[in-house]
Amino acid sequence: MMRLLLCLFLFASAVNAAPNILLLIGDNWSYEHAAANGDKVVRTPVFDRMAHEGMRFTNAFCPVPSCSPTRSCIVTGRAAHQLEDAASLWSKFPGKFRVFGDELRQAGWHVGFSGKGWAPGNFKDFGRELNPAGAQYQDFAAFMAGRKEKQPFFFWFGSTHTALHQWKAGTGRAHGIDPAKVRVPKALPDVPEVREEIADYLAQVELMDAAFGEAIALLEKSGELDNTVVIHTSDNGWQMPHGLAHCYDEGTRVPLAVRWPGRVQAGSMSDAFVSLTDFAPTFLEIAGLKAWPEMTAHSFMDVLKGEPPALKRDRMFIERERHANVRRGDLSYPVRGVRTAEFLYLRNLRPERWPAGDPELYYAVGPYGDIDGSRTKLYMMAHANDPGMRPLFELSFGKRPGEELYDVKNDPDQVVNLAADPRYARVKAELSSSTDAWMRATGDPRVDAATNVWDSYPYLGGMAKDLRQTKK
Ligand SMILES: [Ca+2]
C-alpha cells in the first residue's frame, strides 16, 4: 500500500513538474546572422548560450517566407495551404482553425505573448477574441506577474528588433560593426551602401539578442530557467532582396537553438530538417498533450532527446502564396518546393507573373513590393542598368522560369539555376515528384493546376497604387 502511495506521489510530482515553455522569436532574422551559426561579425551571446547549453539546429526552416503565414503554421501545426486566407500575408485568421495555445490554456497553463504575436492580419472579426499566439502582455515581466503560483506557462516573446523599419543608418558603426567585414551574399551587389546596411541590420540583431537576454535573466532570478524549455529562433529570413517573401535560404532558413537541461544534451547539434510548423505538436507533447489529427507537422521531441528519429527528417517543404498586394488584381505568386541537404527545388506555378510584384504598381517605396524597401533595394533599382548589376537585378526583380534548382553545397547563395541542365534531370525529377507527393498527401488546393483560390481572398493591408494613374 505504501509503495502504491509513493508511486502515486511520484506520478503527481512529475505531472506538476511540467516544464514551462519560452519561445524567443525574432522577426526576419536569417540563419547565418548569429555567431554560433558562423557569422564572424555579429555578437549574439544569448543565442550562443542557448546553443552551448542546448541543441543547435542547422536545418531549421520556416514553412513560408512571410510573417503571418509562417505564424499561422506555427500556431496550428498545419501546412499553410490548408489554412485558406491565413496562408497569405495581411489576411484573416479563420476562427475555425485550432491553435495550440488554446489547448494549453484549457489544460491550466498560463499563455501569453508580447511584441509581435500572430501578425499582421485580422483574427478579431473572424471568430477569435485572443490573438492566436495568446493573450497580449506589455512584456514578459507583466506576464509572469499574472501567473498563479506553480502554474506552467507558455510565453511567446515576439521581437521586432530586426525588422527593416528598425534598421537605422549608422547604427552598425555605432555598435562597432565594421561594414568592411560583413558577408555580402552573392545575390546582392558588393558595394559600400549594401555593406553599411547589413551592418545596421546586424546591430539590430545584437539589440534583439540583448532583449531576449533580459527574459533569460528574469527566469534565472526567479529560479525557473532550468524548468523552462527555451526555444530561440526567428519567423523567417531578412528583408533584403532575395530574402523575405522569396523561397531561397535567405528568406526561409532560420536560427534555432533549444535549451532544456536534463532532456536536451548541452552543446549538441542536429542537422535534422525541422520546420517551425513542428513547434505546435512539439509544444503539446512537452505539455503531455496529444497532437491533433489535422496537423501535418510532427513533434521533434525525439530529435531533442537524442533518440533515433521516428520520422525521416531529410527534407523540408516550402511554399508561398500572396505576400503583399503588389500585382494587378491582387494576384498571388504561388510557389511550392522542397529543400534537402544538397538541393533546393522550387516550382513557380504562375511564371508569367512577377515574383517581386508588377513593375508599374507602387507599394510602400516603389514598385516590386514583394521586396521590402531596404536601401539595398533602392540602390539596385537605381543602378539596374549598370554593368554587372543587371544579372543581380534580374535574380531578385525579374521573372523566373517555371522551375528552379540549386546545388546548395556548391552554390549556398542559390544564384545559379540548374533546372534546365540535363545533368541534373534525375535530381530534379525526384524532387519534383516529392513535392507532388507532399501536395497530394496534405490536400493542397494547388494539386488542381487551374485553381486560383488565393487570388480571391481579401487583402487587409495597405493597397498598392497604379503608377500609371498616380504618376508617382
Ligand atoms: Ca517576419
Boltz pocket constraint, residues with backbone or C-beta under 6 A from the ligand:
constraints:
  - pocket:
      binder: B
      contacts: [[A, 26], [A, 27], [A, 28], [A, 66], [A, 67], [A, 235], [A, 236], [A, 237]]
      max_distance: 6.0
